Amino acid sequence: MTIPEILKELEPYTGKFPMKAMRAAIEQREAITPELLRVLESVAAAPSEWAARKDNMLPLFAIFLLAQFREKLAYAPIIKMFSAPGETPFDLFGDTVTETRSTSMCVAPHSTPSWCWSTRARCPAPR
């Protein structure tokens, strides 16, 4: 799959996990990382606009992929998105705000295994 095809596949909510696209994204880590960062930066810059896009899963999948990649540049836009005013974070990410946020925060510069343990996050193993 090409990068645009992967991003297109990750965007809509279909009720099914996009395994093929996620595997392709992981296989093309170096090429897709800048695109995923652009998505997060776009959402962080205009969270209310993105929240109005119902059933758009791309920001959530971008967070999970970048957390798996332990991409430290994702930290600032993630903090900004989860700090948006009112219900915007819930409109963007649903239960992820309270259920898995600590896992995605493992991209943080301070995300040592001890920090992850203290927050009960399930951080990916260091590379």
ChimeraX attribute file (.defattr): number of C-alpha atoms within 10 A of each C-alpha:
attribute: neighborCount
match mode: 1-to-1
recipient: residues
	/A:1	13
	/A:2	13
	/A:3	16
	/A:4	11
	/A:5	11
	/A:6	20
	/A:7	22
	/A:8	12
	/A:9	19
	/A:10	24
	/A:11	17
	/A:12	15
	/A:13	14
	/A:14	12
	/A:15	7
	/A:16	6
	/A:17	10
	/A:18	16
	/A:19	11
	/A:20	12
	/A:21	19
	/A:22	19
	/A:23	13
	/A:24	16
	/A:25	23
	/A:26	16
	/A:27	11
	/A:28	15
	/A:29	15
	/A:30	11
	/A:31	13
	/A:32	22
	/A:33	21
	/A:34	13
	/A:35	15
	/A:36	22
	/A:37	21
	/A:38	16
	/A:39	19
	/A:40	27
	/A:41	20
	/A:42	16
	/A:43	20
	/A:44	21
	/A:45	15
	/A:46	13
	/A:47	22
	/A:48	18
	/A:49	12
	/A:50	17
	/A:51	18
	/A:52	12
	/A:53	12
	/A:54	11
	/A:55	15
	/A:56	18
	/A:57	18
	/A:58	20
	/A:59	25
	/A:60	19
	/A:61	17
	/A:62	25
	/A:63	25
	/A:64	19
	/A:65	20
	/A:66	26
	/A:67	21
	/A:68	18
	/A:69	19
	/A:70	23
	/A:71	17
	/A:72	16
	/A:73	17
	/A:74	23
	/A:75	21
	/A:76	14
	/A:77	20
	/A:78	22
	/A:79	14
	/A:80	17
	/A:81	23
	/A:82	18
	/A:83	14
	/A:84	17
	/A:85	11
	/A:86	8
	/A:87	13
	/A:88	19
	/A:89	20
	/A:90	15
	/A:91	18
	/A:92	27
	/A:93	19
	/A:94	13
	/A:95	12
	/A:96	15
	/A:97	14
	/A:98	10
	/A:99	9
	/A:100	13
	/A:101	18
	/A:102	17
	/A:103	21
	/A:104	24
	/A:105	25
	/A:106	27
	/A:107	26
	/A:108	20
	/A:109	12
	/A:110	12
	/A:111	20
	/A:112	15
	/A:113	16
	/A:114	11
	/A:115	14
	/A:116	19
	/A:117	12
	/A:118	9
	/A:119	14
	/A:120	11
	/A:121	19
	/A:122	15
	/A:123	21
	/A:124	17
	/A:125	10
	/A:126	10
	/A:127	5
